[in-house]
């Protein structure tokens, strides 16, 4: 039989109110009583009925997270930061993947909203805001992470212009003369990283031929293959680059693996820098220089924003919040040309 709260109360000789408060860490309940309640909960295998709770409180204690690719460590880190902070406040995360498919993303948003979410977090693969303008979110707060649609909803992410600028400055500092960029999609992230990169090149008087900017068709699900194909294209040029800034670390991983196959030495012949600060030590032999987007912090800051939003009076107007973290440069062997001499 299903164990109910009244069974816990009866077994301990306390009221259901006491059990409820103990399970919700209410300050009225002593530490000793909380320990007794938690021990009995574990002994009897009690699980709270979240559906019943949501009907009485108007809250589901659920937060939805939709990302382009569950296998991408960048989004895994965001999910970890989000869930850790929310878990401490008895909220739970429901995760789904859009597989970088805009139509699938719309379907997943509709499906996940049916669970009476307290908030929805999306790292969108949409190239325009139309899908979100046409979706009824009701009272569910919408928070974009990593990719933004200005003025539409809350946003937490990295300063992508600064990331592109930082990567370009670093490649110039290691004396690269012919610098290419494997760019991302036509969303806020891809556009701003490209602009930061190009503005820095222009400021330093370095020409970037059009053939040095290669568009990756997929940056998450098929990122490694796309990186490899982009390198083949770049190295076939009459004057191939000696430095490449990759939109993300997954593309950069594909570049490094392909460079090894083609006998291109990294960093002596070609310096590579990615973005994301992920870890692919089991895939690549040369540790990757990167721009750290602070992915775990993006998740935790998003969680804190959600907790603020759900604590605010429902009738009070909610100003759109934008939280932008500054990236950090992480230098490793893929751009350190003194590395081989050590």
C-alpha positions as CSV (number, residue, x, y, z in Angstrom):
1,X,0.0,0.0,0.0
2,X,1.0,3.6,-0.6
3,X,2.4,5.2,2.5
4,X,0.7,8.5,3.3
5,X,1.7,11.4,5.4
6,X,-0.9,10.5,8.0
7,X,0.9,7.1,8.4
8,X,4.2,8.9,9.3
9,X,2.3,11.1,11.8
10,X,0.6,8.1,13.3
11,X,3.8,6.1,13.6
12,X,5.6,9.0,15.4
13,X,2.6,10.2,17.5
14,X,2.7,13.7,16.0
15,X,0.3,15.8,13.9
16,X,0.3,15.8,10.1
17,X,1.2,19.5,10.3
18,X,4.3,18.7,12.2
19,X,5.3,16.1,9.6
20,X,4.6,18.5,6.7
21,X,6.7,21.3,8.4
22,X,9.5,18.9,9.1
23,X,9.6,17.7,5.5
24,X,9.7,21.4,4.3
25,X,12.5,22.4,6.8
26,X,10.2,24.8,8.6
27,X,12.0,26.8,11.3
28,X,9.2,25.9,13.9
29,X,10.4,22.3,13.9
30,X,13.4,21.3,16.0
31,X,16.4,19.4,14.5
32,X,15.6,16.4,16.6
33,X,12.0,16.2,15.3
34,X,13.1,16.6,11.7
35,X,15.6,13.8,12.1
36,X,12.9,11.5,13.6
37,X,10.5,12.4,10.7
38,X,13.2,11.8,8.0
39,X,14.2,8.5,9.5
40,X,10.6,7.3,9.6
41,X,10.1,8.5,6.0
42,X,13.0,6.5,4.9
43,X,11.9,3.4,6.9
44,X,8.4,3.4,5.5
45,X,9.3,4.5,2.0
46,X,7.1,7.6,2.0
47,X,7.1,9.8,-1.2
48,X,5.2,13.1,-1.2
49,X,2.3,13.4,-3.7
50,X,3.6,16.3,-5.8
51,X,0.5,16.4,-7.9
52,X,-1.7,16.9,-4.9
53,X,0.8,19.5,-3.5
54,X,0.7,21.4,-6.8
55,X,-3.1,21.6,-6.7
56,X,-3.1,23.0,-3.2
57,X,-0.1,25.4,-3.6
58,X,-0.4,26.3,-7.2
59,X,3.3,25.2,-7.6
60,X,4.6,22.0,-9.1
61,X,8.2,22.3,-7.8
62,X,9.3,21.5,-11.4
63,X,11.5,23.5,-13.7
64,X,11.9,22.5,-17.3
65,X,15.2,22.6,-19.2
66,X,15.4,22.2,-23.0
67,X,18.8,22.1,-24.6
68,X,20.0,21.4,-28.2
69,X,22.1,18.3,-27.2
70,X,22.2,16.3,-24.0
71,X,25.6,14.8,-24.9
72,X,27.2,18.3,-25.0
73,X,29.2,18.8,-21.8
74,X,28.5,22.5,-21.9
75,X,24.8,22.0,-21.4
76,X,25.4,19.2,-18.9
77,X,27.3,21.7,-16.8
78,X,24.5,24.2,-17.0
79,X,22.1,21.4,-16.0
80,X,24.3,20.5,-13.0
81,X,24.5,24.1,-11.8
82,X,20.8,24.6,-12.3
83,X,19.7,21.4,-10.5
84,X,22.1,21.7,-7.6
85,X,20.9,25.1,-6.6
86,X,17.2,24.2,-7.2
87,X,17.5,20.9,-5.3
88,X,18.5,22.8,-2.2
89,X,15.1,24.5,-2.3
90,X,13.2,21.3,-3.1
91,X,12.7,22.0,-6.8
92,X,13.4,19.4,-9.5
93,X,14.5,19.7,-13.1
94,X,12.8,18.0,-16.1
95,X,15.3,17.9,-19.0
96,X,14.7,17.4,-22.7
97,X,16.7,17.7,-25.9
98,X,15.7,19.5,-29.1
99,X,18.5,17.7,-31.1
100,X,19.2,21.1,-32.8
101,X,15.8,20.8,-34.5
102,X,13.6,23.9,-34.3
103,X,10.4,22.0,-34.9
104,X,11.2,19.4,-32.3
105,X,12.1,22.2,-29.9
106,X,8.6,23.7,-30.3
107,X,7.0,20.3,-29.7
108,X,9.1,19.7,-26.6
109,X,8.2,23.1,-25.2
110,X,4.5,22.3,-25.6
111,X,4.9,18.9,-24.0
112,X,6.9,20.1,-21.1
113,X,4.6,23.1,-20.4
114,X,1.8,20.6,-19.9
115,X,3.5,19.5,-16.6
116,X,2.5,22.8,-14.9
117,X,6.1,24.0,-14.6
118,X,7.1,26.7,-12.2
119,X,9.6,28.0,-14.8
120,X,11.0,27.0,-18.2
121,X,14.7,27.3,-19.2
122,X,15.6,27.1,-22.9
123,X,18.9,27.1,-24.8
124,X,17.1,27.6,-28.1
125,X,18.1,26.5,-31.6
126,X,15.6,28.8,-33.1
127,X,17.0,31.5,-35.5
128,X,14.1,33.9,-34.8
129,X,11.7,34.7,-31.9
130,X,8.5,33.8,-33.8
131,X,8.1,30.4,-32.2
132,X,8.2,31.9,-28.7
133,X,5.8,34.8,-29.6
134,X,3.3,32.2,-30.9
135,X,3.6,30.0,-27.8
136,X,1.3,30.6,-24.8
137,X,3.4,30.4,-21.6
138,X,0.7,31.6,-19.3
139,X,2.2,32.4,-15.9
140,X,5.3,30.2,-16.5
141,X,8.5,32.4,-16.5
142,X,10.7,31.8,-19.5
143,X,14.4,32.1,-19.2
144,X,16.8,31.8,-22.1
145,X,20.3,30.5,-21.4
146,X,23.3,30.9,-23.7
147,X,21.2,32.2,-26.7
148,X,19.1,35.3,-26.3
149,X,16.1,37.0,-28.0
150,X,16.4,40.6,-26.9
151,X,13.4,42.0,-24.9
152,X,11.4,38.7,-25.1
153,X,12.3,36.9,-21.9
154,X,14.9,36.7,-19.1
155,X,18.4,35.8,-20.1
156,X,21.5,34.3,-18.4
157,X,24.6,33.7,-20.4
158,X,28.1,34.7,-21.3
159,X,29.3,37.9,-23.0
160,X,29.8,36.4,-26.5
161,X,31.2,39.5,-28.0
162,X,33.9,39.5,-25.3
163,X,34.5,35.8,-26.0
164,X,35.2,36.4,-29.7
165,X,37.4,39.4,-28.9
166,X,39.3,37.4,-26.3
167,X,40.0,34.5,-28.7
168,X,41.1,36.8,-31.4
169,X,43.5,38.8,-29.1
170,X,45.0,35.5,-27.9
171,X,45.7,34.2,-31.4
172,X,47.3,37.5,-32.3
173,X,49.4,37.4,-29.2
174,X,50.9,34.0,-30.2
175,X,51.9,35.6,-33.5
176,X,49.3,34.1,-35.8
177,X,49.1,36.0,-39.1
178,X,46.4,34.2,-41.0
179,X,43.5,33.7,-38.6
180,X,40.2,31.9,-39.5
181,X,36.9,31.4,-37.7
182,X,34.6,28.4,-37.8
183,X,31.5,30.2,-36.9
184,X,28.3,29.2,-35.3
185,X,24.6,29.6,-36.3
186,X,22.8,32.8,-37.0
187,X,21.7,33.3,-33.5
188,X,22.7,35.8,-30.8
189,X,25.7,33.6,-29.7
190,X,27.1,32.9,-33.2
191,X,26.6,36.5,-34.4
192,X,28.2,38.2,-31.4
193,X,31.2,35.8,-31.3
194,X,31.8,36.5,-34.9
195,X,31.5,40.3,-34.4
196,X,33.9,40.3,-31.4
197,X,36.4,38.3,-33.5
198,X,36.0,40.5,-36.7
199,X,36.1,43.8,-34.8
200,X,39.3,42.8,-33.1
201,X,40.9,41.7,-36.4
202,X,40.0,45.1,-37.9
203,X,41.2,47.0,-34.9
204,X,44.6,45.3,-35.3
205,X,44.8,45.8,-39.0
206,X,44.5,42.1,-39.8
207,X,42.6,41.2,-42.9
208,X,40.2,38.2,-42.7
209,X,39.4,36.9,-46.2
210,X,35.8,35.7,-46.7
211,X,37.0,32.1,-47.2
212,X,38.6,32.2,-43.7
213,X,35.1,32.4,-42.2
214,X,33.5,28.9,-42.4
215,X,29.9,28.3,-41.4
216,X,29.3,25.1,-39.4
217,X,25.9,23.6,-40.2
218,X,25.7,21.8,-36.8
219,X,27.6,22.9,-33.7
220,X,26.3,20.5,-31.1
221,X,24.9,17.2,-32.3
222,X,27.3,16.8,-35.3
223,X,29.9,19.4,-34.1
224,X,33.0,17.1,-34.4
225,X,32.3,16.1,-37.9
226,X,31.5,19.7,-38.9
227,X,34.8,20.8,-37.3
228,X,36.7,18.2,-39.3
229,X,35.0,19.2,-42.6
230,X,35.7,22.8,-41.9
231,X,39.4,22.1,-41.4
232,X,39.6,20.2,-44.7
233,X,38.2,23.2,-46.4
234,X,40.5,25.7,-44.8
235,X,43.7,23.6,-45.3
236,X,42.9,23.2,-49.0
237,X,43.2,27.0,-49.5
238,X,46.2,28.3,-51.3
239,X,47.2,30.2,-48.2
240,X,45.8,28.1,-45.3
241,X,45.4,29.7,-41.9
242,X,47.9,29.4,-39.1
243,X,45.3,30.0,-36.4
244,X,41.6,29.1,-36.0
245,X,39.0,30.3,-33.5
246,X,36.2,27.7,-33.2
247,X,32.7,28.7,-32.2
248,X,32.8,26.0,-29.5
249,X,35.0,23.3,-28.1
250,X,33.1,20.5,-29.9
251,X,34.0,22.0,-33.3
252,X,37.6,22.5,-32.0
253,X,37.8,18.9,-31.1
254,X,36.9,17.8,-34.6
255,X,39.5,20.2,-35.9
256,X,42.3,18.8,-33.8
257,X,41.5,15.2,-34.6
258,X,41.4,16.0,-38.3
259,X,44.6,18.0,-38.1
260,X,46.3,14.9,-36.7
261,X,45.1,12.8,-39.6
262,X,46.4,15.3,-42.1
263,X,49.8,15.7,-40.4
264,X,49.1,19.3,-39.4
265,X,51.1,20.0,-36.2
266,X,49.3,21.8,-33.4
267,X,50.3,24.3,-32.3
268,X,53.5,24.6,-34.5
269,X,51.6,24.8,-37.8
270,X,48.2,25.7,-36.6
271,X,47.0,27.2,-33.3
272,X,43.5,26.3,-32.2
273,X,41.2,27.9,-29.6
274,X,37.7,26.9,-28.8
275,X,34.9,28.3,-26.5
276,X,33.2,26.5,-23.6
277,X,36.1,25.1,-21.5
278,X,34.9,21.5,-21.8
279,X,37.1,18.5,-21.3
280,X,37.9,16.1,-24.2
281,X,41.1,14.5,-22.8
282,X,40.0,11.1,-24.0
283,X,39.5,12.3,-27.6
284,X,42.4,14.7,-28.3
285,X,46.1,14.5,-27.6
286,X,46.7,18.2,-27.5
287,X,45.0,20.0,-24.6
288,X,42.7,22.7,-26.0
289,X,43.0,26.4,-25.3
290,X,39.5,27.9,-24.8
291,X,37.3,30.7,-23.6
292,X,35.6,29.6,-20.4
293,X,31.9,30.6,-20.6
294,X,31.4,29.6,-16.9
295,X,28.7,27.1,-17.8
296,X,28.2,25.8,-14.2
297,X,27.7,29.3,-13.0
298,X,25.2,30.0,-15.8
299,X,23.1,27.2,-14.4
300,X,23.3,28.3,-10.8
301,X,22.6,31.9,-11.6
302,X,19.6,30.8,-13.6
303,X,18.3,28.8,-10.6
304,X,18.7,31.8,-8.3
305,X,16.8,34.0,-10.8
306,X,14.0,31.4,-10.9
307,X,13.7,31.3,-7.1
308,X,13.5,35.1,-7.1
309,X,10.8,35.1,-9.8
310,X,8.6,32.4,-8.1
311,X,8.9,34.3,-4.7
312,X,7.7,37.5,-6.2
313,X,4.0,38.5,-5.9
314,X,2.2,36.9,-8.9
315,X,0.4,40.1,-9.6
316,X,3.5,42.3,-9.5
317,X,5.0,43.3,-12.9
318,X,8.2,41.3,-13.6
319,X,10.9,43.3,-15.2
320,X,12.9,41.3,-17.8
321,X,16.2,40.4,-16.3
322,X,19.5,40.0,-18.2
323,X,22.5,38.4,-16.4
324,X,25.7,38.4,-18.5
325,X,28.8,36.7,-17.2
326,X,32.3,37.7,-18.3
327,X,34.3,35.0,-20.0
328,X,37.8,33.9,-19.0
329,X,40.8,32.8,-21.2
330,X,42.2,29.4,-20.5
331,X,45.5,28.8,-22.3
332,X,46.6,25.2,-23.0
333,X,48.9,23.5,-25.4
334,X,46.8,24.0,-28.6
335,X,48.0,27.6,-28.8
336,X,51.1,27.5,-26.6
337,X,53.9,27.3,-29.2
338,X,56.5,27.0,-26.4
339,X,54.8,23.8,-25.3
340,X,56.7,21.4,-27.6
341,X,60.0,22.9,-26.5
342,X,59.5,22.2,-22.8
